[in-house]
Amino acid sequence: MMKRRQFLNSVAALASAGLLPNGVAWAQSTANFGLPTLPSERFRRVRLGDIEIIALYDGATRLPLHERYVTNAPFADVKALATSLGLSTDYVELTFTGFLVVAGSRRILLDTGLGEVGTPRETTGHLLDSLRQAGFAPGDIDTVVITHFHADHISGLRNRSGDFVYPNAKVWVSDREYTYWMSDEQMKASPDRKWAFEQVRRVFTGMPESMLRRYTPGQEIAPGVFSIPAYGHTPGHTIYEVRSGGRTFHYIGDMINVPAFFARHPEWMVASDIDPEASLAERQKFLARVAKTTDLVGGFHFPFPAIGHLRPLEQGFEFVPLA
């Protein structure tokens, strides 16, 4: 059972990292939602033409289901949807999953998880273990691709001792995202995100130039891996398409938060979006395109294995994970 102090630290850190709305850290500070149950399966292999996609489970946490979790819908509607789906009306179970692309001799990691900064420690920061269970070592990774700079996506790049976890990898980041989060002016202008800015600096300050690759999204960054700007959740949020053998896998990062809420109601806005209107426009554009296909879709906060299909419903979409 998670101790109260652990819970408070968890909520406070996640709030400042952009995973909770501002001010929620005190909203249910006395609550104890217990620990998520981790799946026995920590990785999942999927063939995509000549490429293999491997989902790598990083963990899960439980956050208060607060009235500002969805910023533009009545809280009663949000709780009613949760009830209809058999979900808790007290908390949201937020899962974390990155992906490894194995293309010939290339080993390309899409996001790195919480690393050693996640809370609760018992159920977060397991991506590296999942990678090893899948048969790979950190030194095997030649490329790391980051969707955006929230702590749950970048913290696995560097451990608390300051060592870079993937020493042989080139780390590809959107120049727009890097510029925003490394800006002292932006940090001063956003005191509610102070911890998030500090975490970015912990990860990227001192990263060798030979490792860091700042680029403009909209280009192929590795064979069969294409970057697509999807700004809104953060200023430089970027999604990726992996293409092989006439098939496509879309890794959409945080374009859709928990799909039970934000795929079924794509018009709903999550509190962690920095520019919710831009994020909404990108989400609607993406869903209109993918609805006409049988493409695979993966999301960082989708329930494990976090890869499957978005099936159109009369209202919104349902995420159908691969069996």
C-alpha positions in Angstrom: 0.0 0.0 0.0 1.3 3.4 -0.9 2.1 5.5 2.2 0.5 9.0 2.5 3.9 10.8 2.1 4.6 8.8 -1.1 1.2 9.7 -2.4 1.7 13.4 -1.7 5.1 13.4 -3.4 3.7 11.5 -6.4 0.8 13.9 -6.9 2.9 17.0 -6.4 5.6 15.9 -8.8 3.1 14.8 -11.5 1.2 18.1 -11.2 4.3 20.2 -11.8 5.4 17.8 -14.6 2.3 18.6 -16.5 0.4 15.4 -15.8 -2.1 17.1 -13.5 -3.9 20.4 -13.7 -2.4 23.3 -11.8 -3.4 23.2 -8.1 -4.6 19.6 -8.1 -1.8 18.5 -5.8 -3.8 19.5 -2.8 -7.2 18.5 -4.1 -7.2 14.9 -2.7 -4.1 14.9 -0.6 -5.5 12.6 2.0 -6.7 10.0 -0.5 -4.9 6.7 -1.0 -5.9 4.9 -4.2 -3.6 1.9 -3.7 -1.0 0.6 -6.2 -1.9 -0.4 -9.8 -1.6 -4.0 -10.6 1.3 -4.5 -13.0 0.8 -6.9 -16.0 2.8 -10.1 -16.1 3.7 -9.3 -19.7 6.2 -6.4 -19.9 6.8 -6.3 -23.6 4.8 -7.1 -26.8 6.3 -7.8 -30.2 4.4 -6.8 -33.4 5.5 -7.3 -37.0 5.1 -4.5 -39.4 6.4 -5.6 -42.8 10.1 -6.0 -42.4 10.2 -4.1 -39.1 9.5 -5.2 -35.6 7.7 -3.0 -33.1 8.1 -3.8 -29.4 5.9 -2.2 -26.8 7.9 -1.7 -23.6 5.9 -1.3 -20.4 7.2 1.5 -18.1 4.5 1.3 -15.4 1.4 2.9 -14.1 0.2 5.4 -11.4 -3.1 6.5 -10.1 -4.0 10.2 -10.2 -7.1 12.0 -8.7 -10.0 12.2 -11.1 -10.4 15.9 -10.5 -13.1 18.2 -11.8 -10.4 20.0 -13.9 -8.9 16.8 -15.4 -11.1 17.5 -18.4 -11.2 21.3 -18.8 -14.2 21.7 -21.1 -16.7 19.1 -20.0 -19.0 19.0 -17.0 -17.4 16.8 -14.2 -20.7 14.9 -14.0 -20.3 13.8 -17.6 -16.8 12.7 -17.0 -17.8 10.6 -14.0 -20.8 9.2 -15.8 -18.5 8.0 -18.6 -16.1 6.4 -16.1 -19.0 4.6 -14.4 -20.4 3.4 -17.8 -17.0 1.9 -18.6 -16.5 0.3 -15.2 -13.7 2.7 -14.2 -13.1 4.4 -10.9 -14.8 7.8 -10.3 -12.1 8.6 -7.7 -8.9 8.2 -9.7 -7.5 7.8 -13.2 -5.1 4.9 -13.8 -2.4 6.4 -16.0 -0.1 3.9 -17.8 3.2 4.5 -19.5 4.5 2.6 -22.5 7.4 3.4 -24.9 8.2 1.5 -28.1 11.3 0.0 -29.7 11.6 -0.1 -33.5 13.9 -2.9 -34.7 14.7 -2.3 -38.4 17.6 -4.4 -39.7 20.6 -3.5 -37.6 18.9 -0.3 -36.2 17.4 -0.1 -32.7 15.3 3.0 -32.3 13.6 3.8 -29.0 10.5 6.0 -29.0 10.4 7.8 -25.6 12.2 6.6 -22.5 9.7 6.6 -19.6 10.1 7.9 -16.0 13.4 6.4 -15.3 14.4 6.9 -11.6 12.1 9.9 -10.9 8.7 8.1 -11.1 6.4 7.7 -8.2 5.3 5.4 -6.8 8.7 3.6 -7.4 7.0 0.2 -7.1 5.0 0.7 -10.2 6.9 3.2 -12.4 10.2 3.4 -14.2 10.3 -0.2 -15.5 11.0 0.5 -19.2 14.7 -0.5 -18.9 13.7 -3.8 -17.3 11.2 -4.4 -20.1 13.8 -3.7 -22.7 16.1 -6.3 -21.1 13.3 -8.8 -20.9 12.8 -8.3 -24.6 16.4 -9.3 -25.2 18.1 -5.9 -25.6 20.7 -3.9 -23.6 20.8 -0.1 -23.3 24.0 -0.1 -25.3 22.2 -1.7 -28.2 20.0 1.4 -28.8 21.5 3.6 -31.6 18.7 6.2 -31.7 16.3 7.7 -29.2 13.4 9.7 -30.5 11.5 12.0 -28.1 7.9 13.1 -28.6 8.0 15.9 -26.1 9.8 17.0 -22.9 7.3 16.0 -20.1 9.2 14.1 -17.4 7.5 10.8 -18.1 8.9 10.8 -21.6 12.5 12.0 -21.1 13.6 11.1 -17.5 14.7 7.6 -18.6 17.5 9.2 -20.7 19.6 9.9 -17.6 19.9 8.3 -14.2 20.2 10.1 -10.9 23.9 9.8 -10.9 24.0 11.8 -14.2 25.0 9.0 -16.5 23.3 8.8 -19.9 21.4 5.5 -20.0 21.8 4.9 -23.7 25.4 5.8 -24.3 25.6 4.8 -28.0 22.4 6.6 -29.0 21.8 9.8 -30.9 18.9 11.6 -29.2 16.5 13.3 -31.6 14.4 16.1 -30.3 12.3 18.8 -31.9 14.2 22.1 -31.9 11.0 23.9 -31.1 10.5 21.7 -28.0 14.1 22.1 -26.9 14.0 25.9 -27.3 10.9 26.3 -25.2 11.9 24.1 -22.3 15.5 25.3 -22.1 14.4 28.9 -22.1 14.9 30.8 -18.8 12.3 33.3 -19.9 9.7 30.5 -20.4 10.6 29.0 -17.0 10.1 32.3 -15.2 6.8 32.8 -17.0 5.5 29.4 -15.9 6.2 29.0 -12.1 3.6 26.2 -12.0 5.8 24.1 -14.3 9.0 24.8 -12.4 9.7 21.1 -11.6 9.2 20.2 -15.2 11.6 22.8 -16.5 14.2 21.7 -13.9 13.7 18.1 -15.0 14.4 19.0 -18.6 17.6 20.7 -17.5 18.6 17.7 -15.4 18.3 15.5 -18.5 19.7 17.7 -21.2 22.3 20.0 -19.6 25.7 18.7 -20.5 24.4 16.2 -23.1 27.3 16.0 -25.6 26.8 17.6 -29.0 27.7 14.3 -30.6 24.6 12.8 -28.9 22.0 15.5 -29.2 20.2 16.0 -32.6 17.9 19.0 -32.7 15.8 19.0 -35.8 12.6 20.4 -37.4 9.8 17.7 -37.5 8.5 16.7 -40.9 11.4 14.6 -42.1 12.5 10.9 -42.1 14.8 10.6 -39.1 15.6 6.9 -39.5 14.8 4.3 -42.2 11.0 4.0 -42.2 10.6 6.4 -39.3 8.9 9.7 -40.1 8.4 12.7 -37.8 5.2 14.7 -38.0 4.6 18.0 -36.1 1.6 17.8 -33.8 2.1 20.9 -31.7 -0.3 21.7 -28.8 0.1 19.3 -25.9 3.5 21.0 -25.7 5.0 23.6 -28.1 7.0 21.0 -30.0 5.0 17.8 -29.5 5.9 15.5 -32.4 4.3 12.2 -33.4 5.9 9.4 -35.5 4.9 7.1 -38.3 6.7 3.8 -38.9 6.1 2.4 -42.4 7.1 -0.9 -43.8 5.6 -3.5 -46.2 2.6 -1.2 -47.0 1.6 -1.0 -43.3 1.8 2.0 -40.9 2.2 2.3 -37.2 1.4 5.7 -35.7 3.0 6.5 -32.4 1.1 9.5 -31.1 2.7 10.2 -27.8 0.3 12.3 -25.7 -2.0 13.5 -28.5 -4.7 11.3 -26.9 -4.3 10.9 -23.1 -6.3 8.1 -21.5 -8.3 6.8 -24.5 -11.3 5.8 -22.4 -12.0 9.5 -22.0 -10.2 11.3 -24.9 -10.7 8.9 -27.7 -14.4 8.5 -26.9 -14.6 12.2 -26.6 -11.9 13.7 -28.9 -13.4 17.2 -28.3 -12.5 17.0 -24.6 -9.3 18.7 -23.5 -7.0 17.3 -20.9 -5.6 19.7 -18.3 -1.9 18.9 -19.2 -2.2 20.4 -22.7 -0.2 23.7 -22.9 -2.2 24.8 -25.9 -5.4 22.9 -25.8 -7.0 24.4 -28.9 -4.0 23.5 -31.0 -3.9 20.1 -29.5 -7.6 19.6 -30.3 -7.1 20.6 -33.9 -4.2 18.1 -34.3 -6.2 15.3 -32.7 -9.2 15.9 -34.9 -7.1 16.0 -38.0 -5.3 12.8 -37.0 -8.5 10.9 -36.2 -10.2 11.9 -39.4 -7.3 10.4 -41.3 -6.8 7.2 -39.3 -10.5 6.5 -39.2 -10.3 5.5 -42.9 -7.5 3.0 -42.4 -6.6 -0.2 -40.5 -3.3 1.4 -39.4 -1.9 0.5 -36.0 -1.9 3.2 -33.4 0.1 3.4 -30.2 -0.1 5.9 -27.4 2.1 6.5 -24.4 -0.9 6.5 -22.0 -2.9 3.8 -23.7 -3.5 0.6 -21.7 -0.8 -2.0 -22.2 0.2 -3.3 -24.8 -0.7 0.3 -25.9 -0.8 -0.7 -29.5 -3.9 -1.6 -31.5 -6.6 0.1 -33.5 -8.9 3.1 -33.0 -12.4 1.9 -34.0 -14.9 4.6 -34.9 -18.0 4.7 -32.8 -21.2 6.7 -33.1 -19.6 9.0 -30.5 -15.8 9.2 -30.9 -13.5 6.2 -31.0 -12.7 3.1 -29.0 -9.1 1.9 -28.5 -9.0 -1.8 -29.3 -5.6 -3.2 -28.1 -4.0 -6.1 -30.0 -4.9 -9.4 -28.5 
